[in-house]
Amino acid sequence: MSEERTPTIRTDIPHSARIWNYWMGGKDNYEIDRIVGDASLEVDPDISTMAVQSRQFLIRAVTHLAREAGVRQFLDIGTGLPTMQNTHEVAQAVAPDAKIVYVDNDPLVLTHARALLNSTTNEGVTTYIDSDYHEPEQIISDARNVLNFDEPIAVMFMGVLGHAKSYEEMLRIVRTVMGEVRSGSYLVLWDGTDDSKAYVALCENYTNSGGVPYVPRTQDQIRAAFDGLELIEPGFVSITQWRPADTEVGEAQPISAYCAVARKP
């Protein structure tokens, strides 16, 4: 775990976490991010809906795990920039003693992550690991300093695995981490899918702008990340259809972003 690195923040190259922050109405972004973000909205107007709905899925999933499943440990890998209703805020609102470990390797994210340490409960723990998710073994090693791997852990990959260098690498990352947590742990994962031509074009334009490539995958490829795990209801669905709030009017319309929450048997 490292808190000593001097941040090197490039403001001339767009960054997916900052663009995502912009789409969600945040202020932690630069002009280049807003330019690319606006251009992306012209290509795929639904991307802002995906950004907002992905956070709603996080809120619902973490609340369920903390309240109904009794999970008290969360490993949020590729957390991105803090916005509203972050993992520790949701979990600790239900269980003040919950422990949350955030993982990211972006200097701006890590700078803002320090502020999260000041908003944790007295009973719980909120900390972060400076690490690249392509190095899951290192993440596990560092997380053991905070989390008890003899107890269930909720492992989270929230819209980040398109940055994996290949589909095979994506599966290796997820399976390496899940292989280290005990029975009764959970995997929470969502990602955009390639069944939207507009979303595919958006990702290609982002890569061409100089950003780190983000590769949309098929529903089946994302679903494969849950192989060997027990999907809880409603299974593998669009993020808008995973236990939508009862107060929502009408039927939740699917978008090209799919998710599931699954238990390790």
N, C-alpha and C positions, 0 to 999 in steps of 0.2 A: 504494500500500500504506500502511496506516495502523495505528499501534500507540499513538496518542496519545489516541484518543477516550475520554472518561470514560464508562464504561458506565452506561446508564440501564435498569435491570432492573425490569420490572413484575412484582410477586409476586402481584398480584390478578387477573391475566388468565392463563389457561392458555396454554401454549406447546407446540407439537407436539414440538420437540426434547427438552424436559424430560419430557413425558409418555412419549415413546419411551424415554428414559433410565430412567424408572421401570419400565416394562414389562420392560426388560432387566435389572432388578435393580440399577440404579445409584442413586447418592445425590444426584445433582445435579438436584434438583427441589424444588418447594415444595408446600405443602398444597393449593393450588388445582389443581396438576397431578395430585396423588394422588387428589383427589376426582373430577376429570374422568376420570382414568385408570381408577379403580375402576368408575365409572358406565359407561365404555366397555366394560369387560370384561363387564359384565352384558348389554350389547347384543350384543357380538360376542366371545365367549370365545376365539376363534381369533386375536385380534389379538396376544396375547402370543407365540403360536407364530410369527406373521408377523415380529414383532420379532426373535426369536431366529434364525429361519431366514434372514432377510435378512442378518444378520451372517455366518452360515455361508456364504452365497453370496458375500459380499464376500471372505471369506478364500480361498475356492476360486478365484474369478476373478482376484484380485490375485496369488495364488501362481502360477497358470498363466501369466499375462502376464509376470511377472518371471522365472520359471524356464524355461518352454518357449518363450515368444515373445521373450524377451530384452528386454522393455521396461524402461527405466530412468527413465522420467518419468511421473508421475501427477498429474492435475489433478482433484481431488475437490471437486465443486461442490455446495454445500449440505450440508456434511459433518455438521452436527449436533454434539451433545455427545460428547466422547471417552468411550468405555466400555472395552471390552477388544478386543484384536486390531484396532487401528485401521490404516488403510491404510498408514501409514509403517512401523509395526511389522511388518506382514506382508511388505511389499515389501523392506524392508531386512534382514529375516531371511534372505531369499533372495539379495538383491543389496545389500550394505552401501553401495554407491555410489549407490543410487537417490535421485532427487529427488522430493519430494512437496510439492505446493502445495494447501493446503486453502482453500476459499472459503466464507464465511458472512457474514451481516450481523447476527446476533443478538448483543447485548452479552454475554450469559452465555457463549455459545459462544466468542466471541473472548477472553474472560477466561481460559477453560480452555484455549484453543488455545495460549496462551503457554507452558503447561506442556509441551506437545508438543515445543517447541523444545529442551527439556532431555533428551528421551528419544531423540533422533535419533543415528545413528551418526556417528563422526568423519569417515568418508568421504563420507557422503551429506548431503542437505539436507532439512530439514523447515521449512516456513514457512506463513504464511497470508495471505489477502487479505480485507480488510473490504469486501465488495461484495455487491450484490443480484444474483441470477442473472437478473433481468429486464434487466440491463445487461451482456449478454455481451461487447459491444465493450470495455467497461472492464475486465472480467475478463481478456480476452486481452491488453490493453495492459499490465496489471500483471503478468500471468504471464510475459510476455516478459522481465521483469527477472530471472527465476530459471530458467525453462525454455528450452531450445534448440529453437525451432520448426523447425529444419532436421533434427531427429531425431524419431522416433516418440514420441507422447504418448498415454497412456491417459486418456481423458476419462470421468469418472464422475458419474452422476446417480442416487444411491441412495435411492429412495423419497421424492423431494422434488418431483417435477414436478406433483403435484396442486395445489401452491400457485400454479402458473402462472395468470395472469389469464384465459386462455382456451386452448382446444385449439390454435388457430392460434399463439398466443404460445408455447406449449410447443414446437411444432415449430420456430418461429423461433429460440428460444434454442438448442436442440440443433444445428440446422443452421448457425447462425452460428459456434458454437464449432468444430464439425467441419469447417467450411469453411476454417478457419485452420490446422488441423494438417496435417501432410504425409501422403503415402501411407505405409501401414504403421502408422499410428496406429490406436487402438481406441476404440470406444464401449462402455462398461459401464453398463447402465441396468436398473433394475427399478422397478415401481410396483404398488400395489394396483389391482384391477380391479372393475368394477361388477357382475360376475356373482355377487357375494355380497350378498344383501339386507341381511344383518347389518352388513357393512362399510359399505355405503352409508348405513345408518341411523346408524352410529357417526360417520361424517364429518359428517352433518347435525347430529347432536347437538353435536359439537365446535364447529361454526360457531355454533350457537345459544348456546353457552356463552361466546362472546366471542372465540374463537380465530380466527386468520386462516383463511379458508375453505380446505378441502382437497377437491378434486373428483375422485372416482374416475372413470376413463375405461374405455372398452371395451378388450378385448385388441387389436382391430384398430387402435385409435388409438395404443396404446403401440407396437405392432409397426411402425407407420408411422414412428416416430422412427429406425428402422434402414434406411429406404429408401435405396438407393444404396450400401449397405455390404454386406460379405460376412459373413454369420452363420457363426460357427464352431460346431462340434458341441457340444451337441445342438440348436442353433437357438434358437427362441423358445419357452420352456417356463416352467412354474411354477418359482419359485425353489428349491423342494425337489428339482426334477428336473434341475437344471443340474449335471452331473457329481458326483452324491452320492458320498460317501466309500465305498470298497469295504468298509469295516468295518461300515457300517450294515446292520442285519438287515431283510430283506424289501424290498419295493418302496417307493420314496419316494412318498408320497401327495401329489397336487397340492393347493395352496391358492390362494386368489384373489389371487395376487401373481405377476406374470410378468416375465420378464427375458430378456436375451440379452447376448452379447459379440460384437461385430462389428468386422471389420477394414476400414479405408478402403483401397480399391484404388488 
